[in-house]
Amino acid sequence: MIEISVARHPIFARDGKNLCVDLPISITEAVLGATVKVPTASGRVNLRIPPGSSSGTVMRLKGKGVGAQTGADGDLLVTLSIVLPDEIDEDLKTVMKTWSDAHTYNARKNWKGDAS
Protein backbone atom coordinates (compact mmCIF):
# COMPACT_ATOMS: atom_id res chain seq x y z
CA MET A 1 0.00 0.00 0.00
CA ILE A 2 1.33 3.43 -0.96
CA GLU A 3 0.15 6.64 0.64
CA ILE A 4 0.79 9.93 -1.12
CA SER A 5 0.39 13.31 0.52
CA VAL A 6 0.85 16.73 -1.00
CA ALA A 7 2.49 19.45 1.07
CA ARG A 8 0.76 22.82 1.38
CA HIS A 9 2.07 25.56 -0.86
CA PRO A 10 3.28 28.63 1.07
CA ILE A 11 1.16 31.02 -1.05
CA PHE A 12 -1.53 29.13 -2.93
CA ALA A 13 -4.41 26.95 -1.78
CA ARG A 14 -6.26 24.73 -4.22
CA ASP A 15 -10.01 24.41 -4.74
CA GLY A 16 -10.53 21.94 -7.57
CA LYS A 17 -9.01 23.52 -10.68
CA ASN A 18 -8.91 26.94 -9.02
CA LEU A 19 -5.99 28.35 -7.07
CA CYS A 20 -6.65 30.74 -4.19
CA VAL A 21 -4.33 33.40 -2.79
CA ASP A 22 -4.71 36.08 -0.10
CA LEU A 23 -3.32 39.43 -1.25
CA PRO A 24 -2.36 42.01 1.39
CA ILE A 25 -3.08 45.58 0.25
CA SER A 26 -2.58 48.95 1.92
CA ILE A 27 -5.43 51.19 3.01
CA THR A 28 -4.33 53.63 0.29
CA GLU A 29 -4.56 50.94 -2.40
CA ALA A 30 -8.01 49.94 -1.10
CA VAL A 31 -9.40 53.48 -1.07
CA LEU A 32 -7.78 54.93 -4.19
CA GLY A 33 -7.33 51.77 -6.26
CA ALA A 34 -4.03 50.52 -7.63
CA THR A 35 -2.36 48.11 -9.97
CA VAL A 36 -0.31 45.53 -8.09
CA LYS A 37 1.70 42.46 -9.01
CA VAL A 38 0.12 39.13 -8.05
CA PRO A 39 1.87 35.75 -8.09
CA THR A 40 0.38 33.06 -10.31
CA ALA A 41 1.54 29.52 -10.98
CA SER A 42 3.19 30.77 -14.19
CA GLY A 43 4.70 34.04 -12.90
CA ARG A 44 3.58 37.45 -11.73
CA VAL A 45 0.80 39.42 -13.43
CA ASN A 46 -0.69 42.85 -12.86
CA LEU A 47 -4.05 43.07 -11.08
CA ARG A 48 -6.09 46.27 -11.07
CA ILE A 49 -7.67 46.87 -7.68
CA PRO A 50 -10.71 49.12 -8.09
CA PRO A 51 -11.09 52.18 -5.83
CA GLY A 52 -13.18 51.45 -2.75
CA SER A 53 -12.21 47.78 -2.45
CA SER A 54 -12.88 46.07 0.88
CA SER A 55 -11.13 43.24 2.69
CA GLY A 56 -12.68 39.95 1.67
CA THR A 57 -13.34 41.04 -1.92
CA VAL A 58 -12.52 38.14 -4.24
CA MET A 59 -11.14 38.95 -7.67
CA ARG A 60 -10.90 36.30 -10.40
CA LEU A 61 -8.04 35.94 -12.85
CA LYS A 62 -9.53 33.69 -15.51
CA GLY A 63 -7.37 30.77 -16.65
CA LYS A 64 -4.61 31.44 -14.10
CA GLY A 65 -5.41 28.40 -11.96
CA VAL A 66 -4.56 24.76 -12.53
CA GLY A 67 -4.17 23.68 -16.15
CA ALA A 68 -6.83 21.20 -17.21
CA GLN A 69 -6.25 18.15 -19.37
CA THR A 70 -9.83 18.50 -20.61
CA GLY A 71 -12.02 21.58 -20.53
CA ALA A 72 -11.04 25.05 -19.39
CA ASP A 73 -8.14 25.82 -17.06
CA GLY A 74 -8.98 26.83 -13.51
CA ASP A 75 -8.95 30.42 -12.25
CA LEU A 76 -6.87 32.25 -9.68
CA LEU A 77 -9.12 33.63 -6.94
CA VAL A 78 -7.47 36.58 -5.21
CA THR A 79 -8.91 37.61 -1.84
CA LEU A 80 -8.04 41.17 -0.81
CA SER A 81 -6.91 41.81 2.75
CA ILE A 82 -6.38 45.39 3.91
CA VAL A 83 -3.33 45.63 6.15
CA LEU A 84 -2.76 48.73 8.25
CA PRO A 85 0.71 50.12 8.89
CA ASP A 86 2.60 48.67 11.86
CA GLU A 87 2.48 52.09 13.50
CA ILE A 88 -0.43 54.50 13.13
CA ASP A 89 1.17 57.94 13.13
CA GLU A 90 -0.49 61.28 13.92
CA ASP A 91 -0.90 62.14 10.21
CA LEU A 92 -3.03 59.05 9.55
CA LYS A 93 -5.01 59.62 12.75
CA THR A 94 -5.69 63.22 11.73
CA VAL A 95 -6.81 62.26 8.21
CA MET A 96 -9.12 59.55 9.56
CA LYS A 97 -10.53 61.78 12.32
CA THR A 98 -11.21 64.61 9.86
CA TRP A 99 -12.90 62.23 7.42
CA SER A 100 -14.88 60.52 10.19
CA ASP A 101 -16.14 63.84 11.57
CA ALA A 102 -17.43 64.85 8.11
CA HIS A 103 -18.98 61.52 7.04
CA THR A 104 -21.56 59.18 8.53
CA TYR A 105 -20.41 55.61 8.00
CA ASN A 106 -21.53 52.33 9.55
CA ALA A 107 -19.27 49.46 8.51
CA ARG A 108 -21.74 46.96 9.98
CA LYS A 109 -24.92 48.22 8.27
CA ASN A 110 -25.30 45.01 6.21
CA TRP A 111 -23.91 42.67 8.87
CA LYS A 112 -26.22 39.93 10.15
CA GLY A 113 -25.10 40.49 13.75
CA ASP A 114 -25.86 43.47 15.94
CA ALA A 115 -25.28 46.55 13.75
CA SER A 116 -25.43 49.07 16.57
C-alpha positions as CSV (number, residue, x, y, z in Angstrom):
1,M,0.0,0.0,0.0
2,I,1.3,3.4,-1.0
3,E,0.1,6.6,0.6
4,I,0.8,9.9,-1.1
5,S,0.4,13.3,0.5
6,V,0.8,16.7,-1.0
7,A,2.5,19.5,1.1
8,R,0.8,22.8,1.4
9,H,2.1,25.6,-0.9
10,P,3.3,28.6,1.1
11,I,1.2,31.0,-1.0
12,F,-1.5,29.1,-2.9
13,A,-4.4,26.9,-1.8
14,R,-6.3,24.7,-4.2
15,D,-10.0,24.4,-4.7
16,G,-10.5,21.9,-7.6
17,K,-9.0,23.5,-10.7
18,N,-8.9,26.9,-9.0
19,L,-6.0,28.3,-7.1
20,C,-6.6,30.7,-4.2
21,V,-4.3,33.4,-2.8
22,D,-4.7,36.1,-0.1
23,L,-3.3,39.4,-1.2
24,P,-2.4,42.0,1.4
25,I,-3.1,45.6,0.2
26,S,-2.6,48.9,1.9
27,I,-5.4,51.2,3.0
28,T,-4.3,53.6,0.3
29,E,-4.6,50.9,-2.4
30,A,-8.0,49.9,-1.1
31,V,-9.4,53.5,-1.1
32,L,-7.8,54.9,-4.2
33,G,-7.3,51.8,-6.3
34,A,-4.0,50.5,-7.6
35,T,-2.4,48.1,-10.0
36,V,-0.3,45.5,-8.1
37,K,1.7,42.5,-9.0
38,V,0.1,39.1,-8.1
39,P,1.9,35.8,-8.1
40,T,0.4,33.1,-10.3
41,A,1.5,29.5,-11.0
42,S,3.2,30.8,-14.2
43,G,4.7,34.0,-12.9
44,R,3.6,37.5,-11.7
45,V,0.8,39.4,-13.4
46,N,-0.7,42.9,-12.9
47,L,-4.0,43.1,-11.1
48,R,-6.1,46.3,-11.1
49,I,-7.7,46.9,-7.7
50,P,-10.7,49.1,-8.1
51,P,-11.1,52.2,-5.8
52,G,-13.2,51.4,-2.7
53,S,-12.2,47.8,-2.4
54,S,-12.9,46.1,0.9
55,S,-11.1,43.2,2.7
56,G,-12.7,40.0,1.7
57,T,-13.3,41.0,-1.9
58,V,-12.5,38.1,-4.2
59,M,-11.1,39.0,-7.7
60,R,-10.9,36.3,-10.4
61,L,-8.0,35.9,-12.9
62,K,-9.5,33.7,-15.5
63,G,-7.4,30.8,-16.6
64,K,-4.6,31.4,-14.1
65,G,-5.4,28.4,-12.0
66,V,-4.6,24.8,-12.5
67,G,-4.2,23.7,-16.2
68,A,-6.8,21.2,-17.2
69,Q,-6.2,18.1,-19.4
70,T,-9.8,18.5,-20.6
71,G,-12.0,21.6,-20.5
72,A,-11.0,25.0,-19.4
73,D,-8.1,25.8,-17.1
74,G,-9.0,26.8,-13.5
75,D,-9.0,30.4,-12.2
76,L,-6.9,32.2,-9.7
77,L,-9.1,33.6,-6.9
78,V,-7.5,36.6,-5.2
79,T,-8.9,37.6,-1.8
80,L,-8.0,41.2,-0.8
81,S,-6.9,41.8,2.7
82,I,-6.4,45.4,3.9
83,V,-3.3,45.6,6.1
84,L,-2.8,48.7,8.2
85,P,0.7,50.1,8.9
86,D,2.6,48.7,11.9
87,E,2.5,52.1,13.5
88,I,-0.4,54.5,13.1
89,D,1.2,57.9,13.1
90,E,-0.5,61.3,13.9
91,D,-0.9,62.1,10.2
92,L,-3.0,59.1,9.6
93,K,-5.0,59.6,12.7
94,T,-5.7,63.2,11.7
95,V,-6.8,62.3,8.2
96,M,-9.1,59.6,9.6
97,K,-10.5,61.8,12.3
98,T,-11.2,64.6,9.9
99,W,-12.9,62.2,7.4
100,S,-14.9,60.5,10.2
101,D,-16.1,63.8,11.6
102,A,-17.4,64.9,8.1
103,H,-19.0,61.5,7.0
104,T,-21.6,59.2,8.5
105,Y,-20.4,55.6,8.0
106,N,-21.5,52.3,9.5
107,A,-19.3,49.5,8.5
108,R,-21.7,47.0,10.0
109,K,-24.9,48.2,8.3
110,N,-25.3,45.0,6.2
111,W,-23.9,42.7,8.9
112,K,-26.2,39.9,10.1
113,G,-25.1,40.5,13.7
114,D,-25.9,43.5,15.9
115,A,-25.3,46.5,13.7
116,S,-25.4,49.1,16.6
